[in-house]
Amino acid sequence: MHLADARARAERLDTDDPIGHARSRFALPPGVVYLDGNSLGALPAHVPDVVSDVVRNQWGHGLVGSWNEHAWWDAPERVGALVAPLIGAASDEVVVADSTSVNLFKVLVAAARLRPQRRVLVVEPTNFPSDLYIVAAVAELLGLDVRQAEPRAVDGVLDDDVAAVCFSHVDFQSGRVHDMRTVTHAAHGAGALMVWDLCHSAGVLEIELDACGVDFAVGCGYKYLNGGPGAPAYVMASRRHLDVMRQPIPGWTGHARPFDMEPGFERAPGIASLRAGTPPIVSLLTMEAALGAYDGVEMRAVRAKSLSLTRLFLELADVVLHPLGFEVATPRADEERGSQVALRHPDAYGVVQALIARRVIGDFRAPNVVRLGFAPLYVRHVDVVTAVEQAAAVVEAGEHRDPAYDQRVTVT
Ligand SMILES: *Cc1c(COP(=O)(O)O)cnc(C)c1O
């Protein structure tokens, strides 16, 4: 297929796109194809005014009274309730707090404490580094063992010694989706609890935590949810556990009566017990506003658009990029693919940098992956064609071999 034909087809797909209007909710720099919403989501256009109001009015004028006046105190649960429908949880099962890494620590310890006779945690070897480090740290702290297994092969490591299984719903590197329902049922069949990391699936896939019986879940606010740099994360606990779980960081904001300033800890009822310290109000309210970008948008339509974008990319990559030395590392089957495409290339770092110079922004993941994320709210089919065109141009001109790219920047 010629790229000119592809562009005409992409334009038709964009014209017929039922969520095409959502792009105008974002303030994207002109001329940029942004394929890194899986690392830092784009800025929704209405957010700067909200942030300005939070800082100038709520903080500047309202001062400490804004904790009551602007309901800052309840914001972690309120924003959690906005995330809940995006991940198939009830509004009282999600709270926004801390980072994904910290929340994972909290729920893994809570899960292990709910299975006190069991001595094993399970994790997949390709999980995100933080997840691997935290599983290992929790195991060390509680004297547990770690077993590794691919989610598809979890049955092979399950027995009545497994306390909890912790997998990422979508692999951060390859973009493979794991079958949440089947894996969760397998864990439960062995009496273990199931913890999912939703960092690369929330906001782009239809997720049904409650319908799948998931025990705990965590995820970032700053990726596809567009909460802004360093946005707080969210943590979900099933209603079954809300009043019995005990997380290991008993801060005063998770106390039943925080302003009684009691010397002894008594956990707050419900999801609030997963709070620890004072919430980052400016970030949290930024994220609250940003979630408005999902207003009235069906996750079914988001997922359909995401698959359409990645399908088109893969089709063009086979014709145009494969002959230039790119290998697709992302599953081909729609049901196995998240919202990103990973391409292996021997000079992946140089390719990513040269693409950025051409205003196509993706990222590099060691050792050799060009990672391109397709955020369906603002990426168009024509952007897919541009990205393929530009990647081909980079390699054809040898721009990826520029010695300037011998030295890596801090954040790749
Ligand atoms: C991005 C990401 C994280 C990041 O955790 P933070 O604590 O927010 O830095 C964790 N896990 C996965 C799977 C991720 O993709």
The ligand as an SDF file (V2000), in Angstrom:
LIG
                    3D

 15 15  0  0  0  0  0  0  0  0999 V2000
    4.5050    3.8120   34.9950 C   0  0  0  0  0  0  0  0  0  0  0  0
    4.4260    2.5620   35.8170 C   0  0  0  0  0  0  0  0  0  0  0  0
    4.6620    2.5920   37.1980 C   0  0  0  0  0  0  0  0  0  0  0  0
    5.1400    3.8800   37.8240 C   0  0  0  0  0  0  0  0  0  0  0  0
    5.0160    3.9110   39.1770 O   0  0  0  0  0  0  0  0  0  0  0  0
    5.2020    5.2950   39.9380 P   0  0  0  0  0  0  0  0  0  0  0  0
    5.3000    4.8980   41.3370 O   0  0  0  0  0  0  0  0  0  0  0  0
    3.9670    6.1170   39.6300 O   0  0  0  0  0  0  0  0  0  0  0  0
    6.4100    5.9800   39.4110 O   0  0  0  0  0  0  0  0  0  0  0  0
    4.4890    1.4240   37.9220 C   0  0  0  0  0  0  0  0  0  0  0  0
    4.1030    0.2730   37.3220 N   0  0  0  0  0  0  0  0  0  0  0  0
    3.8800    0.2060   35.9870 C   0  0  0  0  0  0  0  0  0  0  0  0
    3.4370   -1.0600   35.3490 C   0  0  0  0  0  0  0  0  0  0  0  0
    4.0530    1.3580   35.2030 C   0  0  0  0  0  0  0  0  0  0  0  0
    3.8590    1.2990   33.8860 O   0  0  0  0  0  0  0  0  0  0  0  0
  1  2  1  0
  2  3  1  0
  2 14  2  0
  3  4  1  0
  3 10  2  0
  4  5  1  0
  5  6  1  0
  6  7  2  0
  6  8  1  0
  6  9  1  0
 10 11  1  0
 11 12  2  0
 12 13  1  0
 12 14  1  0
 14 15  1  0
M  END
$$$$
